[in-house]
Amino acid sequence: MDDLAGFLRTRRSRVDPAAVGIPTDSRRRVEGLRREEVAHLSGVSVDYYVRLEQGRATQPSEQVLDALARVLGLDATERGHLDRLARQRRRRAKAPGGRVRPELLRVLGLVADAPALIMDHCLDVLAGNRIAGLLYGRPMPGLNTARHIFLEETERGLYADWENCTLDVVGHLRLAAGKYPEDPRLASLIGELAMGSERFRRLWARADVRARAHGRKAYRHPLVGLLELHQENFALPDESGMELLVLSAAPGSPTEDGLRLLAGLGADSGNAHPTVNVQVREQLDDANPPPGMPQH
């Protein structure tokens, strides 16, 4: 299915006709707006809009996209997604990739009292500080939070708000798929999740997109109980697709006490440095060879 066509269809089905001035009665069988209604409200021909939904239209202009966004009630994230889908056929974005710079790991290590992670567009954790490993109860290298939520945490143990977490994950992956439609690693992950999770399949079919910037994240840790954290996402530069995530607790809150207790429980591990996955570790070794060894 054409991504632009599918996105338009799902958005059209969610518009309340009464909200855009179209009278309805009990005989109406269409969910949301009809194609001809979207075309009329957007000021384009019915034939052109039909060809858009069938993936046969040429590149729509900015004016057409603006009109469609207005009629379909798209928010800023959805509007950006619509624009990327409309431009895909002409300009394919290269899948992001890059090195986790040693300086970034140094910053990660400075975050001592809050879980902090570096994550890529596929939700692979590339590095995490010590308290992040204690929060998840597992090493950070090798963790993919999408797999973790949909395939490993189906009993909803760690994530106190599991259902909302699944919405965030699917919305993020939809957004990433719109940005990088030819990324084989991302496509493989989406296929794996669709095969393994019925909920993922249902949410994916909705074509919702979500930009993860900040918000509440609640964890139910087996040792320290409920941790109500605030997540801030910081996109890293150079179009690497990476983000720095920091999960903080409100000062003086029970969660702050819980994080302090969690950090104390892991104090004997002797490892206060961030952990990184094997690929990142090899990159760091190349960038910082032992004394006497030549640099590449």
N, C-alpha and C positions, 0 to 999 in steps of 0.2 A: 504494500500500500504506500502511495506517495505520502511523505511526511506532511507536506503542506496541506494536501487534500484531507488527510485524516485529522489534522489539527483544526482545520476550518469546520469540519463536520461535528467534531465533539464540542467546539465552542458554540456553534449554532444551536445544538440540541439543548443548551443550558440557558438560553435567553428566554425569559418570560415574555410572551407576546404582549401582555397587558402593559408591561413596563416600557415598551417602545410604542405604545399607542395603537396596538392591533387588537380589535375586539375578538373574543373567543366565545365559543359555545360548546355544549356537550358533544357535538358531532365532530369536533376537531380531533384527529387521530395522530397528528404529528407532534412529537416531543420537541419543544422549542420552536424555532422559526423554520419556515419553509425556505427553500433556495431562492424562490422568486421574491420573497419578502426581504431577505438579506440584500439581494441585488437592488431592489427598489429603494430601500433605506440607505444604501451605500452610494446610490447614484451611478451604478454600472448596469450594463445590459444583463438580462437573465442568461443569455447564451454565454457571455464571458464568464460570469460567476460559475455557471455549470462546468465550463471547461477548467476553471481553477480547481474545483472540487474533484474533477476527474484527472487532474495532473496533466492537462493538455494545453494550458494557457501559457503565453509568453510571460516574461518577467513583468509582474505588476508594478506600477509606478508607486512612488511614495504617497501620492495623493490617494490612490486606491487603497493602499495598506492602512493609511490613517483613517479612511472612512470605514473600512472593515473593522479596525480596532475599536472605533467609536461605537458602531452598531453592536458588535459582539461583547462590548463591555470589558475589554482586555485591560489588565493592569500593566504597569511598566515592565515587569518581567516577561509577561506573555507577549507584549508588544515587541520587545527585543527578540524574542524567540520567533515570532511571526516573520520579522524582517530577515533573520538568518535563514529560515526555511525557504523564503521566497528567493533568496540569493544563492542558494546551494548549487543549483544546476550550473551556474556560471563560475562560482568561486568556491572551491573546496578547501576548507581549513586543514592544515596539517595537524596531525595528532600531536599534542604537546609532549614534551619530554625535557629532561634536563637533570642537572646535578643538584643535589642538596649541598649547598656550599658549607664549608666548615664553619663559617661565621654564623650561619643559621643554627647549626647545632650548638654553637656557643650560646646564642640567645636562648635556645630551648633549655639548656642547662641552667640558665639564670632564673628560670621560672621554677621556684622551689616549692611553693605552697599551693599550687593549683595544677591539675592535670593539663598537659599541653602536648599537642600532636602536630606533625606536619603530614598532610594528606594530599594525594593527587586527585585528578578529576574522576578517576575510577573508584575513589574512596579507599584506595590502598594506603595504609599507614606507612609512611617512609621512615618516620622517626618519632619517638615519644620520650618524654622524661620519665623519671622513676615513678612518680606518683600516678601517672597515667597507667603504667603497667600494673600498679597495685589496684587501681580502680577497676580495670578490666579483668584482673586476676589471671593475666597471661602475658607473655612477652609481646611487645608491640610489633616487632618484625613479623611479617607474614599475615597480619590482621587486615582483613578487608571488612569495613563496617557494614557494607551492604549484605555480604554473605553472613556476617555475624548476626545481623538483625533478622533476616528472612530464613536462613537455613539452620542456624545454631541456637537462636534464642526464641524458638517457636513457643516455648512454654512461658515466655514473657517473664523471665526471672530477673535479669539485670536491669532491663529498661522498664521503669515504672510507668511510663507513658508509651508503651510499645506501639500502639496503633498510630499515634501521631508521628512517631519516629519512622514508621514505614512510609507514611505520606511524604515526609521530608526526603527520604532516600530516593523514592521513585521520582519525585519532582526534580531532584538534583540530577539524576541519571538522564531523565528526559531532556533537561537543559543541556547536559554535556553531549548527548547524542545529536542534538541540533547544532551544536558548535563543531563537533568532530564526527561527521557521519561516516567517515571511512576509517575510523580507528578500530582495528581488528580486536584489540584487547578489550575495549569497551563493549563491542558487539558480542564477544564471547561471554563476558560477564552477564550481560543482559539475557542472553540465551540460557545460561546456567541457572539464573534466578527464575526465569520463566518456566523452565523444566522442573525446578524443585519446589516452587511455591505457588499455590493456587491464588493466594492473596496478591502476590506480585503480579500475576497475570491479569487479575481484575483491575488493579490500580494502573498498570501500564496501559491498558485499553482506554482509560479515561484521558490519556494524553495531557495530564496536568503538569505544569512546570513550576518549580519553586527555586528561588534564589536564597541560599543559606547565608545569612549575614549575622544574625544574633537571635537569641531567644532562650527560653527556659528548657533545661534538660534535667530530667529526674532519673536517678539511678537507685536501685534497691540493692545495696551491697550486703553480701551475706555476713560480713563481720561488723560493720559499723552502721548498718541500717539505711534509712532513706537519706539520700543526698540530693538536695534541690539546688542545682547549679545554674549559672548563667553562661551561655556559650557565646563567644565572640569569634567570628571568622575574619581573618585578615588575608586577602588575596596577595600572594607574593608577586613581585614584579617579573618582567621579562617574558610575559605570556607563557609561563611554565605550567600553568594549570594547577599549581600547588597552592595550598592554603595553610596558614598557621591557625590552629584552633586552641583557644584557651578557655577552660571551664573554671569559673571563679565562684566563690561563695560570698554571700553578703556578710559584711563585718558584724561580729557578735552573734551570728546565727547558729543554730544547732548544726547546720551543715559545715560551717567553719570549724566547729569542734570536731565533727566527724572526719573532715579531711586531715586535721591535725592528728587525730587518733590513728587514721589510716597510715599517715606518713611515719608515725612512731612504730607501728606494727612492722613496717618494712625497713626500719632503720638499721637492723643488723645485717641486711643483705650486703653491705659494703660497696654497693654500686650506686653512686650518686650521679652518674653520667647518663645522658640520653642513650637509648638503644636505637639502632638503625638496622634496616634490612640488609641482606648480604650484598645486593647490588650497590647500595649506597656506601656500605663499608668498603667495597673495592674501589669506588670512586675516591673516597677519602684517603685510602692507602696510596692511590696513584698521585693524589695531590700533595701528600705529606709522606714521602718515603723516609725510611730510617736514615740516620746520619751516615754519610759515606756512600749511599746508594744514589745512582744518577736519577734525575727527574726526567719523565718522558716529555 
